[in-house]
C-alpha cells in the first residue's frame, strides 16, 4: 500500500508536471490509436474473397512489419518521457535510503498507470476515427465496418502497450538502482563505432544477393512475400545499426563547418547523444525505404492497367498497392511527427536550466529554437537521403524501370515523403523553448 500511495503522490497531476504528463498520455494514446488502425486495416482484408486474401494478407503483414518501426519509436518516446519525469524524484528517494524494491514498485506502477490511461484514450480515438478510415477504398469499395477489430484484439493491444511501458521502465531502472547519481550527473554516452558500418555493408550485400536470386528459390507468391518480409525486416534492423554512426558523422561535419551560433549549438546537441537523435528520426529512414521499394513495385504493377480487364479482384491490385504504400507513408510520418514533437518537448523541458542560463547570457530564444530545429531536421534529412540511397541499391533494376515507365507514380510517392518531412518540421514547433519555458513560470 505504501508503494501505491507513494506512486500516486509522485505521479498525481500538478501544475509543475502538467506539460510532461499531458505529453506522455498523448503519446501512448497516439500509439494505441495508430496500432489499432493498422491492425484494423489488416483485419479488414479477411472480408475479401479467399483468393484475394492469399495476396492481400501477406502484403498487409508486410506493412505491419514496416510500421512496427515508427510505432516502436513513438512508444519508446512515450516511455522515455514517462521515465524522465520521474527519474530525478526516484533517484532522490534512492539516495535517501529507499530500497531497490521500493523504487521498482513505484516506477512500474507509475509507468503502467500512465500507459493504461493513454492506451484507453487511444481506443476512444480509434473508434472516433474509424468512420473516416472506413471510407478508404480497396477492391473498388470502401472498407466499411470490416475495419472494426474484435473486442479481444483491442484488449490485447492495450495490454501490449502497458507491457511495453513496464519493460521500458524496468530497463531504465537498472542504471538508476545501481548508480542513482547517473541521473543527476547526466553521464555522457559512448560514440557509435565505425564497425557498425562494416556490418551494415555486409548485410546489404547479402540482402541484394537474396533479392536478386529469389526467383531461383521459389516461384510461389506466398513464399516470395515471406522472404521479402523477413529480408526487409532484417534490413531495417541492420541499417539501424549504422544510423547512429551516420548521424554522429554528419554532426561532426556540421560542427567543423559551423559559422553561426545556432549551427554550433545544433551540432553539439546532435553529438550529445547520436543514438537518441537517430531514434527520433528512424521512422523517416523506414519511410524512405518504403517509398523507394513500394513506389517501384506500385509503378511496375500499374503497367498492366492498359491491358484488358479480367473481371476479377486482380484488376484492383495495382491501385491498391499504391494506396497501401501511401497509407504506410502517411501513418509513418504521423508517428514520426508525434514522437519528434514529444521528444523535442521533453528535451526542452529537460534543458530548461540550460536555456534559462543561455538567455540570461544574452542568447535569444529564437537562436535556441533554430538550433533545436536544426538538431532534428539534420538527422531527418540524413536518414531520408541515406536510406533512400540504400534502398535504390537493393532494388536498382526495379527502381530504374519504374522511373522510366511510370514516372508519375514515382513522383507521387516522392511528394508524399517531402510532405512528410514538412509535417515533421511543423510538428516540432510545439516545443518552442520560449512558450514551453513560459508555461513553467
DOVEXDREN-853877 format. One line per 3 residues: number of its first residue (from 1); their letters; for each residue y, x, z of C-alpha. Coordinates in steps of 0.5 Angstrom, whole numbers, plus 500, padded with zeros to 3 digits. Layout:
// DOVEXDREN-853877
NUM> A> Y/X/Z; ...
This chain:
// DOVEXDREN-853877
1> XXX> 500/500/500; 505/506/501; 504/508/494
4> XXX> 505/502/491; 512/501/496; 514/508/494
7> XXX> 513/507/487; 517/500/487; 522/504/491
10> XXX> 523/510/486; 522/505/480; 526/499/481
13> XXX> 531/497/476; 538/500/478; 545/502/475
16> XXX> 543/509/475; 537/509/472; 538/502/467
19> XXX> 539/506/461; 533/510/461; 529/504/464
22> XXX> 531/500/458; 529/505/453; 522/506/456
25> XXX> 521/499/456; 524/498/449; 519/504/446
28> XXX> 513/501/449; 515/494/446; 516/497/439
31> XXX> 509/501/440; 506/495/442; 509/490/436
34> XXX> 508/495/431; 501/497/433; 499/489/433
37> XXX> 503/488/426; 499/494/423; 492/491/425
40> XXX> 494/484/424; 495/486/416; 489/490/416
43> XXX> 485/484/419; 488/479/414; 484/483/409
46> XXX> 478/480/412; 480/473/409; 479/476/402
49> XXX> 473/475/397; 467/479/399; 468/484/393
52> XXX> 475/485/394; 474/486/402; 470/492/399
55> XXX> 476/495/396; 482/493/401; 479/494/408
58> XXX> 478/502/406; 485/502/404; 487/498/410
61> XXX> 483/503/414; 487/509/410; 494/506/412
64> XXX> 492/505/419; 490/513/420; 496/515/417
67> XXX> 500/510/421; 497/513/427; 502/519/427
70> XXX> 508/515/428; 505/510/432; 503/516/437
73> XXX> 509/520/436; 513/513/439; 508/512/444
76> XXX> 509/519/446; 516/519/446; 516/513/451
79> XXX> 511/516/456; 515/523/456; 522/519/457
82> XXX> 518/515/463; 516/521/466; 522/525/465
85> XXX> 526/519/469; 521/520/475; 520/528/474
88> XXX> 525/530/479; 524/525/484; 517/526/484
91> XXX> 518/534/485; 523/533/490; 517/529/494
94> XXX> 512/534/493; 517/540/496; 518/535/502
97> XXX> 511/535/503; 507/529/499; 500/531/497
100> XXX> 498/531/490; 494/525/491; 500/521/493
103> XXX> 504/524/487; 499/522/483; 498/515/485
106> XXX> 506/514/485; 506/516/478; 501/513/475
109> XXX> 503/506/478; 510/507/475; 507/509/468
112> XXX> 502/503/468; 507/498/470; 513/500/465
115> XXX> 508/501/460; 505/494/461; 512/491/461
118> XXX> 513/494/455; 507/492/452; 507/485/453
121> XXX> 514/485/451; 511/488/444; 506/482/444
124> XXX> 512/477/444; 516/481/439; 509/481/434
127> XXX> 509/473/435; 516/472/433; 516/477/427
130> XXX> 509/474/424; 512/469/420; 516/474/417
133> XXX> 510/479/416; 506/473/413; 511/472/407
136> XXX> 508/479/404; 504/478/398; 497/481/397
139> XXX> 493/478/392; 498/474/389; 499/470/395
142> XXX> 503/470/402; 498/473/407; 500/467/412
145> XXX> 496/465/418; 491/471/417; 496/476/420
148> XXX> 495/473/427; 490/477/431; 484/474/435
151> XXX> 487/474/443; 482/479/445; 484/484/440
154> XXX> 491/483/442; 489/484/450; 485/491/447
157> XXX> 492/493/444; 495/492/451; 490/496/455
160> XXX> 490/502/450; 498/502/450; 497/502/458
163> XXX> 492/507/458; 496/512/453; 502/512/458
166> XXX> 497/513/464; 494/519/460; 501/522/458
169> XXX> 503/521/466; 497/525/468; 498/531/463
172> XXX> 505/531/466; 503/531/473; 498/537/472
175> XXX> 504/542/472; 508/538/477; 503/538/482
178> XXX> 501/545/481; 508/548/481; 513/543/482
181> XXX> 519/548/481; 518/548/474; 521/541/473
184> XXX> 527/544/477; 528/551/474; 526/548/467
187> XXX> 522/554/465; 522/556/457; 517/554/452
190> XXX> 513/559/448; 515/560/441; 510/558/436
193> XXX> 505/563/433; 505/565/425; 497/565/426
196> XXX> 498/557/425; 501/558/418; 495/562/416
199> XXX> 490/557/419; 494/551/415; 494/555/409
202> XXX> 486/556/409; 485/549/411; 490/546/405
205> XXX> 486/551/400; 479/547/403; 482/540/402
208> XXX> 484/542/395; 477/544/393; 474/538/396
211> XXX> 479/533/393; 478/536/386; 471/536/387
214> XXX> 470/529/390; 467/526/384; 461/531/384
217> XXX> 459/529/391; 459/521/390; 461/516/385
220> XXX> 461/510/390; 468/508/391; 467/507/399
223> XXX> 464/514/399; 470/517/396; 475/513/400
226> XXX> 472/515/406; 472/522/404; 479/522/402
229> XXX> 481/518/409; 477/524/413; 481/529/409
232> XXX> 488/526/410; 487/525/417; 484/533/418
235> XXX> 490/535/413; 495/531/417; 492/534/424
238> XXX> 492/541/421; 499/541/418; 502/539/424
241> XXX> 500/546/427; 505/549/422; 510/544/424
244> XXX> 513/547/430; 513/554/427; 516/552/421
247> XXX> 522/548/425; 523/555/429; 523/559/423
250> XXX> 529/554/420; 532/554/427; 533/562/427
253> XXX> 535/562/420; 541/557/422; 542/561/428
256> XXX> 544/567/424; 548/563/419; 552/559/424
259> XXX> 559/559/423; 562/553/427; 560/551/434
262> XXX> 556/545/432; 552/549/428; 551/555/433
265> XXX> 549/549/438; 545/545/434; 540/552/432
268> XXX> 540/553/440; 538/546/441; 532/547/436
271> XXX> 530/553/438; 530/551/446; 523/547/444
274> XXX> 521/547/437; 515/543/439; 519/538/441
277> XXX> 524/538/435; 517/537/431; 514/532/435
280> XXX> 521/528/434; 520/528/426; 513/529/425
283> XXX> 512/522/422; 517/524/417; 512/529/414
286> XXX> 507/524/414; 512/519/410; 513/525/405
289> XXX> 505/526/405; 504/518/404; 510/518/399
292> XXX> 507/523/394; 500/521/395; 501/514/395
295> XXX> 506/514/390; 502/518/385; 496/513/386
298> XXX> 500/507/385; 503/509/379; 496/511/376
301> XXX> 493/505/378; 499/501/375; 497/504/368
304> XXX> 492/498/367; 498/493/367; 498/493/360
307> XXX> 491/491/359; 488/484/358; 488/480/365
310> XXX> 481/480/368; 482/474/372; 479/477/378
313> XXX> 482/480/384; 483/487/381; 489/484/377
316> XXX> 493/485/383; 490/491/386; 496/496/382
319> XXX> 501/492/385; 498/491/392; 497/499/392
322> XXX> 505/500/391; 506/494/396; 502/498/401
325> XXX> 505/504/400; 512/502/401; 510/498/407
328> XXX> 507/504/410; 513/508/409; 518/502/412
331> XXX> 513/502/418; 513/509/419; 521/510/418
334> XXX> 522/505/423; 517/508/428; 521/515/427
337> XXX> 528/512/428; 526/508/434; 522/515/437
340> XXX> 528/519/435; 533/515/438; 529/514/444
343> XXX> 528/522/445; 535/523/443; 538/519/448
346> XXX> 533/522/453; 535/529/451; 543/527/452
349> XXX> 542/524/459; 537/530/461; 543/534/459
352> XXX> 549/530/462; 551/536/466; 551/541/461
355> XXX> 555/536/456; 560/535/462; 561/542/463
358> XXX> 562/544/456; 567/538/456; 571/541/462
361> XXX> 571/548/458; 574/545/452; 569/542/447
364> XXX> 570/536/444; 565/530/445; 565/530/437
367> XXX> 563/537/437; 557/536/441; 555/530/437
370> XXX> 555/533/431; 551/539/434; 546/534/437
373> XXX> 545/530/430; 544/537/426; 539/539/431
376> XXX> 535/533/429; 536/532/422; 535/539/420
379> XXX> 528/539/422; 527/532/419; 529/535/412
382> XXX> 525/541/413; 519/536/415; 520/532/409
385> XXX> 521/537/404; 515/542/407; 510/536/407
388> XXX> 512/533/400; 511/540/397; 504/541/401
391> XXX> 502/534/398; 504/536/391; 500/542/391
394> XXX> 494/537/394; 495/532/388; 498/536/383
397> XXX> 495/534/377; 496/526/379; 503/527/381
400> XXX> 505/530/374; 501/525/370; 505/519/375
403> XXX> 512/522/374; 510/522/366; 507/516/365
406> XXX> 510/511/371; 517/515/373; 520/508/375
409> XXX> 514/507/381; 515/514/383; 523/513/383
412> XXX> 522/507/388; 518/511/393; 522/517/393
415> XXX> 528/512/394; 524/509/400; 524/516/403
418> XXX> 531/517/402; 533/510/405; 528/512/411
421> XXX> 532/518/412; 538/515/412; 535/510/417
424> XXX> 534/515/422; 541/518/421; 544/511/423
427> XXX> 539/510/429; 540/517/433; 548/515/433
430> XXX> 546/510/439; 545/517/443; 552/519/442
433> XXX> 554/523/449; 561/520/449; 558/513/450
436> XXX> 552/515/454; 555/519/459; 561/514/460
439> XXX> 555/509/462; 553/514/468; 560/514/471
